[in-house]
Amino acid sequence: MFSFLKPKAKTMNLRKVDDNFSVTGQITPEQVKDVSDAGFKSIVCARPDNEEPGQPSFAEVARAAENLGLKIVHIPVSGMLGEGQIIRFHDAWAQMPKPMLGYCRSGARAGSLHSTLGR
């Protein structure tokens, strides 16, 4: 109808942690092409499904990522990081291509996972 009445597409606020890892808030399946175009080779989602109404599911984002040849893993974090989440992230870090984009609601939980690498 009137384009000025339609909500503008959300843009990603990428924050570079190091040369191989950046974080952002929630991404949508439609934004996955932008992730690929930005040079990312893999994605880690630290956000649990159904955390907020209207949030895209991990499966929706994963389908879009896989269609573009990106590797993606779901390591949902609620509250404090647990040993299982840390182990899964370390395994993903060792096996998945870089650079990697981590996302959750704000990027903080994805950044917390990366901080466990303890370099």
N, C-alpha and C positions, 0 to 999 in steps of 0.2 A: 504494500500500500504506500505509505509515506515513509521514505527511507530515514527521515529524521526522527521518526517515532520508534524505530527499531533500536534495541540496545546495541551498543558497540561491542564488538568482539573483545574479550579479555585478552590482554597481552601478557606474555610471560615476563616475569621479573627474574631473569637469570642472575645468580650470584656465583662467581667463580671461587671455588675453594682452593684448587690447585690446577695444574695443567690437565689433569685427568678426571676431575670431578667438579661439577657445578650443581647447585640446588635451585629449586623454584617451588612455588606453591602449586596447587592442583592444576593439572593439565587436562585438556579435553581430547577426545579422539581426533577432532579437527585440527588440533595444534601439533599433533605428532609429526606431521610433515615438516613443520617449522623446526621441530627438534632435530629431525634428520638433516634438514637443510643447514642447520647450525653446526653440523659435523659430529653430532653425538652418535655413538655406535651402540649404546645400550642404555637402559633405563632401569632404575630401581624405585619402586613405589613403596613408601613407608606408611601410607595412609590406609587404615582399615576401611573396608566397604561400609556404606550406610552410616558413616560418621555424621553426615549432614544431609538434609533433604536436598535433592537435585544434583548431588555429586555424581559424576560419572563413575561407573563401577570399574574395578581393575580389569575385568574381562573385556569391557568396551575399549579401554585404552590399549590393552594387550593385543587385541585383534588389529587395531590400526597400526601398532608398532610392528607386529609380525608381518603384516602386508607390505611394509616398507623394508623388511629385512633387518629390523632392529631386534636385538635381544632384550628381553624384559623379565623382571622377577618381582614378585610381591613379597615383601617382608613387612607386614603390618605392625605398627608400634602404637600401643596405647599406654601412656604412662612411662614408667622407667623401662630402659632397655633390659631385656633378659638375655641370658647366656645363649639360648637358642637363636635369637635374632642376630646376635653378634656373630655367632658361628656361620649362620646362613649368609650374612653380608660378607664375611671374610671369604667364604667359598665363592660367592658371586664375583667378588672383586678379583679373585685369582683366575676365574674362568671366563669372565665376560670381556668383550673388547672395550677399549677405551677410545675416546673419552666417554664417561658415563654421566648421565643426568639423574639426580635423585629428586623425588618430589614427595610432598605430603600436603597438608593444608597450607603451611607457610614456608616449608623448606627446612625447618628447624630439626625435625626428627630424622630426616634424611641426612642432614649435616651431622647429627649425633652418631648415626651409624658409621659415617666416614671417619669421625674422630676416634673411633675405637681401633683404627689401624695403627695408631701409636707410633708414627714415624718420628 
